[in-house]
Amino acid sequence: MGTEYEIKFVDAWPDNEIITLYKSGGWWKDHYTPDNLAALIRGSFAFAVAVDGGKAIGMGRALSDGVSDAWIQDVAVLPEFRGKGIGREIIKTLLNYCKEKGLSWIGLVAEPGTKEFYVPLGFKELAGEPMVYEPEA
């Protein structure tokens, strides 16, 4: 693979590295601030970071009530580390954690054009369309 990394579950991580990962996924908006990142990490059911040389090169998190179901989201890998199986390992790590906790339903919303990435990991499309409510900023 050429990259030595490990995946860790964390309850804290340096803001600048998490912001860089959110930006690499295209999810960080200009008006966001790092003020709530610590709470975001701690409030996740599981927050996984792929670490190479002490630096976060990928991340993903699961949101759950811890009883019945979970959603995996915010899976991102720095561009220079993509195509090496890191994102796949983050997903597998999160799936295994959720299954070990007895969760029977694990979902995610895939970005357009990425479904092929998730199908080999056992995901399938749901009938219907995802819906979202976003209050005006």
ZADO-212655 format. One line per field, with one value per residue (C-alpha): residue number from 1; residue in one letter; chain; x, y, z. Coordinates in steps of 0.05 Angstrom, whole numbers, plus 32768, in hexadecimal, padded with zeros to 4 digits. Layout:
<pazas>
k NUM,...
r A,...
c A,...
u X,...
v Y,...
w Z,...
</pazas>
This chain:
<pazas>
k 1,2,3,4,5,6,7,8,9,10,11,12,13,14,15,16,17,18,19,20,21,22,23,24,25,26,27,28,29,30,31,32,33,34,35,36,37,38,39,40,41,42,43,44,45,46,47,48,49,50,51,52,53,54,55,56,57,58,59,60,61,62,63,64,65,66,67,68,69,70,71,72,73,74,75,76,77,78,79,80,81,82,83,84,85,86,87,88,89,90,91,92,93,94,95,96,97,98,99,100,101,102,103,104,105,106,107,108,109,110,111,112,113,114,115,116,117,118,119,120,121,122,123,124,125,126,127,128,129,130,131,132,133,134,135,136,137
r M,G,T,E,Y,E,I,K,F,V,D,A,W,P,D,N,E,I,I,T,L,Y,K,S,G,G,W,W,K,D,H,Y,T,P,D,N,L,A,A,L,I,R,G,S,F,A,F,A,V,A,V,D,G,G,K,A,I,G,M,G,R,A,L,S,D,G,V,S,D,A,W,I,Q,D,V,A,V,L,P,E,F,R,G,K,G,I,G,R,E,I,I,K,T,L,L,N,Y,C,K,E,K,G,L,S,W,I,G,L,V,A,E,P,G,T,K,E,F,Y,V,P,L,G,F,K,E,L,A,G,E,P,M,V,Y,E,P,E,A
c A,A,A,A,A,A,A,A,A,A,A,A,A,A,A,A,A,A,A,A,A,A,A,A,A,A,A,A,A,A,A,A,A,A,A,A,A,A,A,A,A,A,A,A,A,A,A,A,A,A,A,A,A,A,A,A,A,A,A,A,A,A,A,A,A,A,A,A,A,A,A,A,A,A,A,A,A,A,A,A,A,A,A,A,A,A,A,A,A,A,A,A,A,A,A,A,A,A,A,A,A,A,A,A,A,A,A,A,A,A,A,A,A,A,A,A,A,A,A,A,A,A,A,A,A,A,A,A,A,A,A,A,A,A,A,A,A
u 8000,803A,8016,801E,7FDF,7FB1,7F69,7F59,7F18,7F22,7EFB,7F27,7F55,7F77,7F45,7F72,7F79,7F2E,7F1F,7F50,7F2C,7EE7,7F02,7F1E,7ED7,7EBA,7E90,7EB0,7E8B,7EAC,7E80,7E91,7EBF,7EE5,7EBF,7E93,7EC4,7ED6,7E8C,7E80,7EB6,7EA1,7E57,7E62,7E51,7E95,7EC9,7F00,7F40,7F72,7FB6,7FF9,8036,800A,7FE1,7F98,7F94,7F4C,7F0F,7EC8,7E93,7E54,7E18,7DEA,7DBC,7DE7,7DAB,7D8B,7DAC,7DE5,7DF8,7E3F,7E54,7E8D,7EBB,7EF5,7F3D,7F71,7F78,7FC1,7FAC,7F6F,7F6D,7F94,7F5A,7F5A,7F12,7EFC,7F20,7F00,7EBB,7ECA,7EE3,7EA4,7E77,7E9A,7E94,7E4A,7E3D,7E64,7E36,7DFA,7DE0,7DB4,7DAD,7DE6,7DDB,7E00,7DF2,7E23,7E3C,7E27,7E52,7E6D,7E3B,7E6C,7E9C,7E68,7E46,7E82,7E80,7E39,7E10,7DD3,7DA5,7D66,7D24,7D10,7D3A,7D60,7D43,7D64,7D50,7D84,7D71,7D87,7DCC
v 8000,8030,8051,803D,8051,803B,8049,8062,8073,80B8,80E8,8123,8137,8178,81A7,81B9,8171,8163,81A4,818F,814D,816E,819E,8163,8146,8189,818E,81C9,820A,824E,8264,8227,8230,81FA,820D,81CE,819A,817E,8174,8156,8122,8112,8110,80DC,8094,8084,80B3,808F,80AF,808F,80A6,80A5,80BF,80DF,8106,80FA,80E5,80CC,80CB,80B3,80B2,808D,80AE,8082,807B,803E,8010,8005,8028,8054,8082,8085,80C9,80F9,80C5,80EA,80DA,810E,810F,80F8,80B9,80A5,8065,803E,801D,804D,8064,801B,800A,8044,802D,7FE4,7FFB,8024,7FEC,7FB9,7FE7,7FF2,7FA8,7F97,7FC7,7FA0,7FD3,7FB2,7FEA,8014,8048,807F,80B2,80AB,80E7,80E5,80B6,808F,8056,8026,8031,801C,7FE0,7FB1,7FC2,7FA7,7FE6,7FE7,801E,802D,803A,8083,80C1,80DD,811D,8155,8194,81CC,820D,824B,8262
w 8000,800E,8048,8090,80B5,80ED,80FB,8140,8164,8183,81AF,819D,8163,814E,812C,80F2,80DB,80E0,80BA,8084,807D,807A,8045,801D,801C,8007,8046,806A,805D,8063,809D,80C7,8103,812A,8169,8168,814C,8191,81A1,815C,8168,81B0,819C,8166,8176,8157,8138,8112,80FA,80CA,80E4,80BF,80E4,8119,80E5,80D3,808A,808C,80B8,80BF,80F4,8109,8128,8151,818D,819E,819E,815A,8120,8108,80CF,80B4,809B,8090,8071,8052,803F,802B,7FDF,7FE0,8006,7FDD,7FB6,7FEB,800F,804A,8041,803B,807C,80A0,808A,809E,80E2,80EE,80D6,8103,813F,8133,8129,8168,818E,8174,8142,810E,80DB,80C1,808B,8066,8031,7FF8,7FD1,7F88,7F60,7F9C,7FA3,7F82,7FBC,7FF0,7FCD,7FD6,8021,8026,801C,7FEF,7FD7,7FFF,7FDD,7FDE,7FE1,801D,8038,805D,8082,8081,80A3,807F,8096
</pazas>
